[in-house]
Amino acid sequence: MIATVVEDREHPYPPVITEVTRPFWDGLKQARFLTTRTPGGTPVFPPRAFDKATWSKDVEWVELSGRGLLYSVTQIHAAPTAFAAEVPYCVAIVDLEEGVRLATRFLGPVTTPLDSPVELVAVQYRDLTTYAARSV
């Protein structure tokens, strides 16, 4: 399980939830970071209904630790309209222990050293739960 951070507001730009990704979003509500993989294979993110290398539909849901290392971080000053009220904010690329690399909002300063330990957190808004990374 991952920690939860509460934001007492609506999410500025809700994600599209599909039949394929619904287990991921439902897992976040329970502070679980889930994704898919082929049985015994490496997890992929975002979750997929098939393996992109083999096109096999034999995939399973797995829970990731949410722990990893900061690969890259940047501060956004010119944002899309939906996020304009939040500038400046940080976005990071994180390498998770399980081999997944993902981009996400970063709840820390842009001066955080690269390769620093980070953890994913569930970010609970009034209308939905998303995720972000923060320093450990």
Backbone bond lengths (Angstrom), bond angles and torsions (degrees), N, CA, C in turn:
res aa  C-N    CA-C-N  psi(-1)  N-CA   C-N-CA  omega(-1)  CA-C   N-CA-C  phi
1 M - - - 1.451 - - 1.526 109.59 -
2 I 1.317 114.57 154.23 1.458 120.87 178.62 1.525 108.72 -113.39
3 A 1.322 116.50 160.52 1.461 121.61 178.72 1.531 109.75 -70.39
4 T 1.335 115.76 162.68 1.454 121.66 178.26 1.519 110.13 -120.45
5 V 1.323 116.19 136.85 1.460 124.26 175.21 1.532 106.34 -115.40
6 V 1.332 117.73 134.24 1.463 121.04 -177.83 1.524 110.09 -102.68
7 E 1.324 116.19 130.13 1.466 123.95 174.05 1.528 106.40 -115.16
8 D 1.323 117.67 113.98 1.460 121.31 -176.83 1.529 110.96 -84.30
9 R 1.338 114.02 66.74 1.467 121.61 178.90 1.516 108.31 -166.34
10 E 1.323 115.89 170.03 1.457 120.99 175.61 1.531 108.94 -77.37
11 H 1.308 116.82 150.65 1.462 120.82 174.99 1.535 107.99 -69.70
12 P 1.338 118.46 134.90 1.464 119.95 -175.94 1.530 114.79 -68.44
13 Y 1.327 118.18 -23.56 1.460 120.87 -177.13 1.525 108.48 -153.23
14 P 1.337 116.68 84.91 1.471 119.73 -175.79 1.523 112.72 -59.31
15 P 1.315 117.26 143.08 1.465 121.19 178.94 1.526 111.08 -72.87
16 V 1.318 115.49 161.37 1.458 121.04 173.33 1.527 107.09 -84.33
17 I 1.316 115.89 123.89 1.467 120.97 179.47 1.523 107.86 -105.45
18 T 1.330 115.28 122.31 1.464 120.84 -178.97 1.526 109.65 -111.38
19 E 1.304 115.31 174.28 1.463 120.24 176.59 1.536 110.48 -58.94
20 V 1.323 116.13 -37.86 1.471 121.16 -179.02 1.525 110.94 -69.00
21 T 1.335 117.99 -41.70 1.475 120.38 -174.10 1.529 114.08 -92.07
22 R 1.334 118.43 -7.99 1.468 120.45 -177.55 1.542 113.19 -53.48
23 P 1.341 120.87 -43.05 1.474 118.99 177.91 1.536 112.74 -58.90
24 F 1.337 117.28 -34.52 1.464 120.24 177.26 1.523 110.34 -63.15
25 W 1.343 117.66 -51.19 1.461 121.80 -177.97 1.524 111.62 -66.06
26 D 1.323 117.57 -37.33 1.474 120.86 175.99 1.526 110.30 -65.32
27 G 1.335 116.85 -38.20 1.462 120.29 177.27 1.518 112.32 -62.50
28 L 1.336 117.21 -40.06 1.466 120.35 178.81 1.525 111.52 -60.60
29 K 1.332 117.52 -35.71 1.472 120.66 177.71 1.525 110.91 -60.19
30 Q 1.325 116.59 -26.05 1.467 122.66 179.48 1.527 111.39 -101.71
31 A 1.337 116.77 15.02 1.471 123.51 -179.47 1.534 111.82 60.10
32 R 1.319 116.06 38.66 1.463 122.18 176.59 1.526 107.85 -120.65
33 F 1.329 117.52 131.43 1.455 122.09 179.13 1.523 108.00 -100.44
34 L 1.329 116.52 102.97 1.459 122.96 -174.91 1.512 111.45 -107.40
35 T 1.317 115.80 151.64 1.460 121.30 171.13 1.526 108.22 -154.28
36 T 1.316 116.06 -174.17 1.467 120.40 -176.60 1.524 111.32 -113.34
37 R 1.314 113.50 162.20 1.467 122.42 172.89 1.520 107.54 -161.00
38 T 1.329 115.90 162.17 1.453 118.49 169.61 1.524 106.25 -76.06
39 P 1.332 119.19 151.64 1.467 120.06 -177.88 1.535 111.65 -51.95
40 G 1.327 116.00 121.78 1.452 122.25 -179.60 1.514 114.11 78.65
41 G 1.317 118.15 -1.59 1.463 121.45 -177.51 1.517 112.52 -90.77
42 T 1.310 115.27 -173.79 1.459 122.81 179.49 1.526 109.29 -83.90
43 P 1.321 118.10 135.41 1.469 120.11 176.84 1.531 111.06 -61.45
44 V 1.338 115.96 150.52 1.460 122.66 175.92 1.524 108.49 -123.26
45 F 1.325 115.41 153.54 1.454 120.10 176.36 1.517 108.40 -144.48
46 P 1.327 117.98 133.82 1.458 127.41 4.39 1.532 111.63 -71.94
47 P 1.344 115.37 164.57 1.468 119.76 -179.78 1.535 111.01 -58.31
48 R 1.328 115.32 145.67 1.466 121.03 -179.66 1.526 109.80 -133.05
49 A 1.316 114.92 155.83 1.469 120.95 178.43 1.525 111.80 -85.06
50 F 1.350 116.35 -4.26 1.467 120.52 -178.21 1.526 108.78 -151.29
51 D 1.325 115.69 161.85 1.458 121.32 175.70 1.522 108.07 -83.39
52 K 1.342 117.09 122.77 1.475 119.46 -174.91 1.527 113.50 -70.04
53 A 1.332 117.97 -17.82 1.471 119.98 178.70 1.530 111.52 -84.88
54 T 1.335 116.39 -40.09 1.468 120.11 -174.87 1.520 113.29 -109.95
55 W 1.317 117.41 -11.65 1.464 124.82 -175.73 1.527 112.13 66.58
56 S 1.322 117.30 13.04 1.458 120.98 177.79 1.534 109.92 -68.62
57 K 1.326 115.39 137.59 1.472 120.41 176.43 1.528 110.85 -92.25
58 D 1.323 116.20 6.20 1.463 121.44 177.85 1.528 108.18 -82.59
59 V 1.328 116.60 83.79 1.461 121.92 179.45 1.517 109.16 -122.42
60 E 1.317 115.26 155.77 1.460 121.38 178.36 1.520 109.13 -131.02
61 W 1.327 115.87 154.79 1.459 121.78 176.78 1.517 108.98 -88.86
62 V 1.329 116.35 135.77 1.462 122.16 178.25 1.525 108.97 -132.94
63 E 1.313 115.74 151.49 1.456 121.18 177.32 1.520 109.39 -97.03
64 L 1.331 116.52 131.19 1.460 121.99 178.30 1.518 109.91 -97.22
65 S 1.320 115.92 156.37 1.466 121.50 -177.16 1.527 112.44 -69.38
66 G 1.330 116.51 -29.56 1.459 120.22 -175.15 1.520 113.01 83.17
67 R 1.322 117.60 0.71 1.466 121.44 179.19 1.520 110.29 -97.67
68 G 1.329 114.74 145.39 1.450 118.16 179.14 1.510 112.29 -173.48
69 L 1.329 115.23 -160.65 1.464 122.64 -179.19 1.522 109.82 -123.96
70 L 1.318 115.15 146.25 1.456 121.69 177.34 1.526 109.01 -75.37
71 Y 1.326 117.06 116.82 1.455 121.84 -179.97 1.527 110.62 -90.17
72 S 1.332 116.11 -40.06 1.457 121.21 -177.56 1.527 108.70 -158.27
73 V 1.330 116.02 151.22 1.467 120.25 176.36 1.524 108.66 -148.34
74 T 1.318 115.95 143.71 1.464 121.06 177.39 1.522 109.25 -144.30
75 Q 1.299 115.11 156.75 1.456 120.45 178.54 1.527 108.62 -105.18
76 I 1.314 116.28 130.58 1.459 123.01 -178.59 1.532 108.86 -94.69
77 H 1.330 115.90 125.29 1.465 121.65 178.25 1.524 112.06 -112.42
78 A 1.313 117.91 -26.31 1.467 122.99 178.22 1.523 107.11 -118.30
79 A 1.324 116.20 102.74 1.463 121.10 -172.05 1.525 111.42 -110.99
80 P 1.334 116.19 161.32 1.460 119.48 171.88 1.533 109.62 -58.92
81 T 1.307 116.47 158.40 1.461 122.60 -175.94 1.528 112.59 -49.93
82 A 1.324 117.86 -43.07 1.468 120.93 -177.08 1.527 112.36 -60.63
83 F 1.330 118.19 -28.28 1.456 122.25 -177.08 1.528 113.41 -109.25
84 A 1.314 117.87 5.59 1.471 122.05 -175.12 1.524 112.66 -57.48
85 A 1.311 118.04 -36.00 1.468 120.74 -178.97 1.527 112.29 -71.56
86 E 1.325 118.12 -11.51 1.460 121.89 -175.69 1.524 114.17 -100.04
87 V 1.339 118.00 -4.79 1.462 119.34 -177.60 1.522 111.10 -70.67
88 P 1.318 119.43 147.43 1.465 124.47 -6.79 1.533 110.88 -80.97
89 Y 1.327 115.64 147.99 1.459 121.25 174.46 1.521 108.05 -139.53
90 C 1.325 115.58 161.68 1.464 120.35 -176.71 1.525 111.67 -104.99
91 V 1.317 115.26 145.56 1.454 124.13 174.16 1.527 106.79 -126.64
92 A 1.320 115.86 139.93 1.462 120.18 -176.58 1.517 111.32 -130.84
93 I 1.313 114.31 159.72 1.455 122.05 166.41 1.520 105.40 -110.54
94 V 1.317 115.44 129.00 1.457 122.64 -174.21 1.523 109.18 -122.30
95 D 1.325 116.30 135.57 1.466 122.20 172.83 1.521 107.63 -100.34
96 L 1.339 116.90 111.37 1.462 120.67 179.31 1.524 111.31 -79.27
97 E 1.311 115.98 156.12 1.474 121.72 -179.16 1.523 112.60 -53.94
98 E 1.327 116.76 -33.17 1.462 121.01 -175.23 1.520 113.79 -81.93
99 G 1.344 117.61 3.54 1.456 120.89 176.45 1.519 115.04 98.21
100 V 1.315 117.53 3.23 1.463 121.48 178.72 1.525 109.42 -88.51
101 R 1.322 117.04 134.70 1.464 122.44 172.91 1.530 106.56 -111.26
102 L 1.333 116.47 129.65 1.458 119.23 -178.77 1.521 111.38 -143.11
103 A 1.324 114.84 156.52 1.461 122.19 175.65 1.524 107.97 -101.24
104 T 1.332 116.34 141.71 1.450 120.60 -178.02 1.518 111.15 -160.83
105 R 1.299 116.71 165.72 1.464 122.23 171.61 1.524 107.08 -63.37
106 F 1.338 116.83 142.04 1.467 121.89 179.55 1.514 109.02 -115.90
107 L 1.313 116.79 123.64 1.462 123.22 -178.46 1.520 109.64 -94.94
108 G 1.291 116.12 60.79 1.456 121.61 -178.90 1.507 109.15 -164.19
109 P 1.313 116.80 175.10 1.466 119.40 -178.63 1.528 112.27 -76.63
110 V 1.311 115.45 152.47 1.462 121.66 177.86 1.525 110.44 -64.90
111 T 1.315 118.15 -16.89 1.464 122.78 -179.85 1.533 113.07 -83.02
112 T 1.316 118.23 0.79 1.464 121.03 178.00 1.527 108.48 -59.97
113 P 1.339 118.15 127.78 1.467 120.12 -177.86 1.529 112.61 -62.15
114 L 1.321 116.21 140.63 1.459 120.40 175.03 1.523 109.38 -62.97
115 D 1.305 116.27 152.27 1.471 124.69 -175.45 1.522 112.86 71.10
116 S 1.331 118.08 9.72 1.469 120.99 174.80 1.525 109.27 -72.04
117 P 1.336 117.44 147.28 1.460 119.80 175.31 1.526 110.62 -66.64
118 V 1.327 115.10 137.54 1.454 121.97 177.31 1.523 109.27 -134.29
119 E 1.327 114.64 165.32 1.458 120.21 174.40 1.512 108.80 -137.18
120 L 1.315 115.36 147.90 1.455 120.16 173.27 1.521 108.56 -81.82
121 V 1.324 116.00 147.08 1.458 122.07 175.55 1.518 108.69 -130.30
122 A 1.319 116.50 148.40 1.456 121.76 171.14 1.523 106.70 -80.77
123 V 1.323 117.82 129.50 1.459 121.95 179.39 1.521 107.26 -107.50
124 Q 1.327 115.03 109.37 1.458 121.12 -175.15 1.527 110.27 -93.18
125 Y 1.331 115.56 109.10 1.463 122.76 173.68 1.524 107.98 -92.46
126 R 1.321 117.65 171.52 1.467 120.47 177.53 1.525 111.83 -59.79
127 D 1.338 117.54 -36.06 1.458 120.74 -172.56 1.520 114.99 -102.37
128 L 1.330 118.97 -16.36 1.463 121.07 -179.40 1.518 110.29 -168.17
129 T 1.310 115.28 173.06 1.472 121.36 177.42 1.518 108.62 -118.74
130 T 1.345 115.96 129.54 1.460 121.55 175.11 1.533 107.85 -120.70
131 Y 1.306 117.86 -155.47 1.467 120.26 -178.99 1.521 110.20 -144.37
132 A 1.308 115.30 162.22 1.461 123.07 176.73 1.520 106.80 -155.30
133 A 1.326 116.51 174.72 1.467 122.06 176.19 1.524 108.72 -117.63
134 R 1.319 115.20 153.50 1.468 121.07 175.01 1.509 108.77 -148.15
135 S 1.334 115.63 160.30 1.467 120.91 177.53 1.516 109.66 -66.75
136 V 1.336 114.67 149.42 1.474 120.31 178.19 1.496 108.67 -87.73
